[in-house]
Amino acid sequence: MSQTQSRQSEILLKSGTNELEIITFYLQWFDPTKKEVCKTSYGINAAKVRELVAMPEKLTELPDSPSAAMKGVFLLRDRTIPLIDLCEWFEYEADLSPEARAKWVVIVSEINGKFFGFVAHGVDKVYRVSWKEILPPPDIVSHYSSLTGVCLVDNNIIQMVDFEKIIASIDPSMVIDSAAHAITVRPDADQVHKAVVIAEDSKLIQEQIIKTLDRAGYRVVAHSDGLDAWNYLEALREQGTIDTEVLAVITDIEMPRMDGHHLCLRIKEDSAFNKIPVMLFSSLINDAARHKGESVGADDQITKPELGQLVSRLQACLHKRQG
């Protein structure tokens, strides 16, 4: 077991606490305007990190690489890992001094069941924070930036990187497309008037889920994070319409303010909501995350490239609950 995996085992959080472990890293780059070296801090959910390794000595370049940030592939034990230079991705001019390069490290991450290496210029600390502390990026940049949120730890601004967006721009197999999947399952007659509640902070992925469910004939109510979805359920409870309005909940795991595990736990612990099927739809479904999802009572857990299975597995959850 690697040091990072061992560390993750030691700090494994109780499921549904609305907390996460952030591994902070930095990029060191030259600012031509100020003519000085700058250092910018970023963060990654520790659940996505498999291990930290030294910069590979041997790298196989890819002649038809879709991005300049894709530096090639390297062999890590029995896996071929694509290597992505984050400084190149953010269009910074990296500090190439020997002192700086000696600290470079590769963050090996598992996203949607695939492994990727990301070049960072150093790793700082591991912080435990609440999703409440992570704020979404401003709307004006959310569609274009490679950030999913921003938080303040130890008086430092930490920018949470949207690794899914980066790899989707580089690896076509990571792009989900609702139009690519045939719809073979339709809602039952008694289901069409109720809504499938969505909690997903990525506008792009939220739109893909909505299109998929809409094509299948479902009514959808979408929210940008778990807290908005929970407040919506609470409002329906106060109106006494929860049973007639909500068919199921489909939620991402990683979201600002309230994550999907915590949302699922609150639904399953509340007698007014606990009969509602909850599906976790995330890039973070691996063995450890699946165990967490089961412990908070999720009815099903699927990865984002499995979008084509979403409707059939939703129906399976509904029929199981009815049974």
N, C-alpha and C positions, 0 to 999 in steps of 0.2 A: 504493500500500500504506500502511495506517495505521501510526502509530508502534508500536502494540501488536503488530500483525502482524509488523512488521519486527523487533521485539524477540524475538518468538517464534521467528522464523527464526534469529536469532543464537544463541539459547539452546536450540535444539532438541536434546533429549537423545537419546543412543543408545538404541534400543529395548531393552526388557527389563532395564534397570538397576535396576528397582524404585525409581526416583526420580521426582519430579515438581517442577514449578515452581509455587509458590503465590504468587498476587498477594494481598497483604494490604490490607484496607480497614477503615474504621471507621465506626461510627455514634455521633453525639454527641447526647445526650439529657438531659432534665431529670428528676432523681430527686425526686419530691415528698416522699418520706420524709426524705431527707437535705437537701432544698432546695439542691441543687447540681447542676452540669452534670457528667455522666459520659461516658466515652468507652470503647467496647467494640470490640475488634479481632476481625475475621473473616477468613476466607480462601476463595479460589476457585482451583480448578485452572486454571492459565494456558491449558491446552489448550481450555477452554470459552470463553475470552474472545476475541472478535473485535476489539473496539476499545473505547477509552474516549472518551466524548464529553461535551461540556458539556450542562448541563440545557437541554432544548429550550425555545425561546421560545414556540412554539405547541404546544398539546396539545389533542387532541380527546377530550372526556370520553365515557364509555360509560354511558348511563343505566341499563342493566340489568347493571351489573358484578357478578360473583359475589362480589367481595371488596372491602372498603374500601381494601385495599392496591393494588388496580388503579386507577391514576390516569387511565388513558386510553391513547391511542395517539399516536405522533408519527411524522413522516416522516423517514427517514434515507436520503437519495439515492433509490433506487428501491424501498425497503422500508417497510412500515408496521409499526412496532415497538410492541408492548404495553409500557407502563411500569409497573413494580411498585415501590412504596415499601417498602424493607426495614424502615425504622423503624416504619412503620405495621403491617407484618406481625408484627414482634416486640412490638407494642403498647407502644412507647416514645413518650414525648412529645418530639418532636424539638426541638432547639435551633434556634430560628428567627431568631436574631440575624443582622443583616446580615453580620457577620464570618464566622459559621459558614456561612451560605447561599452565600457567595462561593466556598467550597471544594467545594460539592456537585458530584458527577460521576455520569454514567450508565455503568454497566458493561454493554456490549452482549455478550450471550452467545448461543452457538448450542448448543441442547440438542435432541437427537432431530430434527435437521434444521430446527428452527424458531428464530427469533430473538426474544429478549426483552431488555428494558432494565431494569436494577435500579438504583434510586437509592441511592448511598452518599454519605457525608458527607466523604469524602476517601480517597485511595489512598496507602498508605505505601511498601512496598517489594516486590520480587520475591525470594523465597527458593527455593533448591534444597534439598529435604529428601527423606529416604527415607520410603517408606510404613511402614517399621518404626517411625518416630517418631510416626506418627499413630495414636492409640488410639481405639477405638470408644467412643461415649458409653455411660454405664451402662445396663444392661438396663432399669432402672426407668423411664428416660425415652426409650429408643430408639424406642418405638412412637409417641410423642407429640411429640417435639421436632423442630425443623427443622434438626438438626445431624447430620452423618455421622461426625464425629470431632473430636478435640482434639489439638493438638500444642504444644510449647514451642519458640519460636524467639527468640533474643536475650533470653531471660528474660521473654518475653511469652507469655501463653496465647492461642493463635489457635484460634478455633472455626471448623471447616469447615462451611459452610452446605449444607444439603440443598436445592439449587435445584430438583431434580427434584420433590421433594415439594411445594414451593411452587407450581410451575407446574401440577402435576397437580391441585391444589386450585382453581386458577383456570381452567385450560383443559381442558375435558372430553375433548378429542381426545388429550390426553397421557396419559390413564389407560388402562392395559392391563388387559384383562379376558379371562381364559381362557375363560369361558363364552360369549363373543361369537363364538368361532371354531369352525367345524365341523371335525371331525377326519376327514380323508379318507385318511390314510396310517397304516398299522399296522406295528409291528416284524415283522421276519422271525422264523420259528420259532426260529432259532438265536440270536436277540438277546434274547429275553424273560428269560433267566436272568441276564444281565449288567446292570450298573447304569450309568445315566447320572449322572456325578458333577457336582454343581452347586457353584459358588463364587459367592455373591452375598450382600452384606452387608445389603441391604434386606430386611427380613422380609416386607414386602408383596409385593415383586417375586419373591422366592424362592418364596412360596406360589403365586403365579400360574404360575410355571414348573413347579412340582411338579404343580399341578392339570392343566396342559396335557399334560404328559408322562404323567401317570397316566391321564388319559382316553384317551390313545392306546395305552396298554398297556405302557408302559415302567416298569421299576423305577428308583427314584431314590434317590441318597444325597446329601444337601445339607449344605453347609458355609458358614460365615458369612464366610469370607475365603479368599484364595489360600493362605495358610500352612496353614490347617486342611486344605484339600484336598490340598496337597502332602504333608503328614504322613500323611494317609490312604493316598495312593498308595505312600509309602515303607513303611508298615506292611504293605501287601499284597505289596510286593516281598520283604520279609523272610519273609513266609509262603509265598512262591512261588505266589501265587494271582492275580497281576495279570492274566494272560491270560484267566482264567476269570471274573473279577469285574467288570472295567471295560469298558464298551462305548464310551463317549465322555466328553468333558469339555466342559461349557458354563460359561463364566466371564464375570463382569462385568469391566470394566477397572479402575474406581476402587474400591479396597477398602483398609481399614487393614491394616497389617503386610506384605502382599504383594499387588501389583496383578496384574491379569489378563495383562498383557504379560509380566511376569516369570515368572508361573506357566507360561504357554504356552512361553516360551523354555526353561525348565528341563525341561519335558516333552519338547520336540522335540530337545533336546541329549542326552537320556539314552536309551541304546539299549534299556533295559528298557521305556520308555514311548513312544518316538517314533512308533510305529504307531497310537497312540490318536488319533482325530480330536479336534481342539480347536476349539470355536466361541466367538468373542467375541460377547457379547450385552450391548450397552451403549448408553447415550444419547450416548456420545462418538464415534460412528462418523461422522466427516467425512473429507475427503480426506487430511488430515495423519495422523489416527488410523488410517485404512485402510492407509496406507503403513507405519506402525509395525507394525500387525497382520500384514501380509504379511512384513515383515522378521523377525518372530519365528516364522513358520511356521504361523500360524493357518489352519485349513482353510476357515473361513467367518467372516464378520463381519456381524451384523445389528443393527439398532436395536431398542429395546424396543417401539415401536409396531408392529413387524413380528412380534409374538408369533404371529400366525396362520400365519406361514410357518415357524415353528421346527421343527415335526415333519417337514415335507417336506424342508427343507434339511438337517436332521439325517440323514435317510435318504439324501440325495444324497451327503453326506460319507462315510457308512458304505459305500455302494456304490462310491464312487470309491476308497476305501481297499482294499476287497476286490478291485476290478478291478486 
